[in-house]
Amino acid sequence: MKSFNYHAPKDVKDASKLASSNSAFLAGGMTTIPSMKLGLASYKDVIDIKNIKKLSGIKVSGKTVTIGATTKHVEVATSKDVKKAIPALAKLAGNIGDAQVRNRGTIGGSISNNDPSACYPSACMALNAVIHTNKRKIDAEKFFTGMFETALKSGELVEAVEFQIPEKADYQKHPNPASRYAIIGVFVAKHKKDVNVAVTGAKSCVYIDKDLSKKLSSSFSASAIEGMNVKSSGMNSDMHASAEYRANLVSLYAKKAVEAC
Amino acid sequence: MASLVGSRVERKEDTRFLQGKGRYTADINIANQTYAVFVRSPHARAKIKSVDTSKALKSSGVVGVLTGKEIAEDKIGGLIAGWAIRSEDGSEMKVPANPPLAKDIANFVGEPIAVVFAETLDEAKEGAEKVKVDYKVLKAVVDPAEAMKSDAIHEGVDKNLCYDWLLGDRKAVDEAFAKADKIIKVDLINNRLVPNAMEPRACVVDYNIASEEITLYTTSQNPHLSRLVMSAFGGVAPENKLRVVAPDVGGGFGSKINVYNEEIVCSWASKKIERPIKWVAERTESFLTDTHGRDHVTHAELAVTNDGKFLGFKNETIANLGAYARVFGTVTPTYLFGPCATGVYVIPAAYSNVKAVYTNTAPVDAYRGAGRPEATYTIERLVEKAAMELGMDKTEIRMKNFPTQFPFKQTLVHTVDSGDYVAGLEKAKQMADYAGFEARRKKSEANGKLRGIGVSSYFEACGIAPSAAVMSLGCGVGLWESAEVRFNPTGQISVFTGAHSHGQSHDTTFAQIAADELGVPMENIDVVHGDTDKGTFGMGTYGSRSLTVGGIAIVNACKKIVAKGKRVAAKMLEVNEDEIEFKDGEFVALKSNKKKTIGEVAFACYLPGQRDEMKSPIPEGDEPGLIESSFFDPANFSFPAGSHICEVEIDPDTGNVKVEKYTAVDDFGRIVNPMIVEGQVHGGIAQGIGQALHENTQYDETGQLMTASYMDYTMPRADNFPEFNLGFTCTHATSNPLGVKGCGEAGAIASPPTVMNAVIDALGGQEISMPATAEKVWKACKSMKKSNAKAA
């Protein structure tokens, strides 16, 4: 690992001031630290945001669940409030990585990194989340822009994620047997007016499967999407799974999620 | 006194391991040490045009940089192949030089080219980045099946062929095949595995300028052998100036048998830079450079009669050696593979033909089971397929071809001393509720799942030793084992063994057997291993040999202690030696019932000041002290055997395979510690299930290892396994006085075909290669659906 300057600011303003084109915010460090250790990334300044109290915590209001950026996966997984308001979100957090990852990894880190096979982005998309940063509020569908790419600008820091509480929801993933990231993950959320089916792992970036969402919006039942042919074009094909296999899984796991709702 | 042999004694070593108090190589630090980082080839095959170290030498904290040029100038020898195998035409195998640092050409990704020593690890890494190597990249040879048609990667090794070896009689096989009703054929790939010991390789070298002694702390399964090789072939230092210590070692599975480049380079360099050196592999370095296992491409045939009798067997295999032939690299796919490929069956005619090829991949060597898993996979896939094609029950066809007389002269090499294969399979059937399978299959079917059952019966030749036998097969050394039992004057005992424990629990099992022999509490016994300065010599631990060879040396040394003790006790008790009986740690004069404990006798042997005693307790002709050693060279290999049965359930929608039940019945002869043996079987089965369902080493066509981290290489985990159902049968080995057989590898040998037979059974006989990953199985399920639809 190359040497760097370590900063641990107490508030967001200071954190933002320290940021530059050659810096990284550090929360759980579940991606940043391995990347630095492997020499894939190096920074002049590493800005640890874990001491900023305001960035951590879970708030449930009538219609939304808001989770602070540095809230750990284990906290979301075990939160009584989250379990009551959006049990699917707690379930998703409880199946990320392994116990060690869940004890350090954070929601803000996960979505800012936007790994194409991360779990949280699918929840953001399906639950019409609004991403609160130190500069603005961004709708989830505009936040995730590409593989490891987001709408975040230099010095911009995710402060919290505000999820809309659905009527019903469930998340199902087919884990990569080696890394246990999602080969594919499907988050189905039934809102008052419509249904969102968000898919992670299948393509270079999380997306809403419009066909599945439409079908389920008109009839929310597993039979409505039974045998539906999800197209494999544009899907990832690698040594862990072909595009064809991923397409099969998306259709299958969407059905499983609806059944579990 | 109750016998300790046979009891579930808790492991002595667990106290330190479970409390984080183990002392591994990476835990050792020497004052003033430097840190080594190796510059490794990023290419699978490339000419090294030049190596420029000038910038690295100027880098902050860098103490020295050494390359293949310097090590060649100092005439330091390279890595060796330990077994000489001859081709069918009588020619010697072709073995290219394997220098510790590549000078002219790099032959696999990760091969070391240069090394940088610096004051800190970060400075060494930074320095290594500044070593500039100019490569001319060449087309890599990766696929073993294509290697013989590709460019020769080593000068003088035509067709990349190390040898073309034959065991058996082609003519007799042809005749047998001509008489057959049916020929069963399989084409198999035995997938390459990365051993993945929990502790990555490491070494710490301390050069003593005053005495000119090198002390090498290293992650080795056989420190004495490492010293011998480094001294005799490496020329690093004379043996008496080289001390090799392998302290606690966190798993080896065969990958730590070899003396590796890094140990040779650091030992040589420590003397050169006159500083201690520490090197610890990162996980990626382990993936790239630890010797890998398996990697066979096999076509095999079994000639059978309509009523299921086996007449003949043939096996044509291409074995991938990787870039270089290492210590057990050449014997693993020949004598450890070929003889066992006819399995536990009476087959009148057989041959195994193996072509071993070089490719631009990591060297392949022994990995838990070494050759015998590949052999068992070959024959057990054939037998299962034969049962299917003949419409016979898969256990019945096996029973029909088992030998019933022991010793059993196996077709190709071995004479198996003892066993009862029928009893083993019967017991496995009963424990697995084999008869109830159909009901369970129907239940799975009703839930939309496919259920399959697989059987495999195996034997293996382990306890790798008989020197005469192994040397006749091409081994460069005799494979006996030594022990020394040292009774200290105050009664504690040190047992020195040449075997090495890196997970095998020698501290416990060896203490159990010594305690029984000497009639003392096992707490009084310390087992000492892993240091060439302690104990006589040793061949190390691999091939399930520690107990069957090393353990017996301990027994024999103990017997010598007791024999001398008897003579001393007789003199002390003033009776004749033949009037003394040794029992439960006491020498008893039969007539008078006077006695001396073994502790008292030991004390007397050291001649302490014996006031008022005029006579020495040492009989005439004996010397003071109570230390005995033994070198044990057994009469034969040891031949554990057994039958395993597995049931899997497949979800045809995802292709996920769940191992529902796993039953193993093994015959390990007499069992010293059932708990430890069960642990060995569990570990072996887990590794075998890993090979069958999960572990998928992949190189791309340029020779880059695609699965070089745990993000991509699937290790099996606890939730991949059911509770294992273990049973034992027992026929004593006749080749050693304890009647024990090796148990360390059996699980990994028997389980891959057991699991694959179950998967293929669930798929209605459709062939599928290892690992049976979800996507592969899903595809097979799809084509099964299609063909079912067609049939309907």
Interface residues (C-beta under 8 A of the other chain):
Chain A: M1 K2 S3 L38 H174 P177 A178 S179 Y181 M239 H240 A241 S242 Y245 N248 L249 L252
Chain B: D122 E126 T284 D653 T654 G655 H694 N696 Q698 M706 T707 Y710 M711 D712 Y713 T714 M715 T773 A774 E775 W778 K779
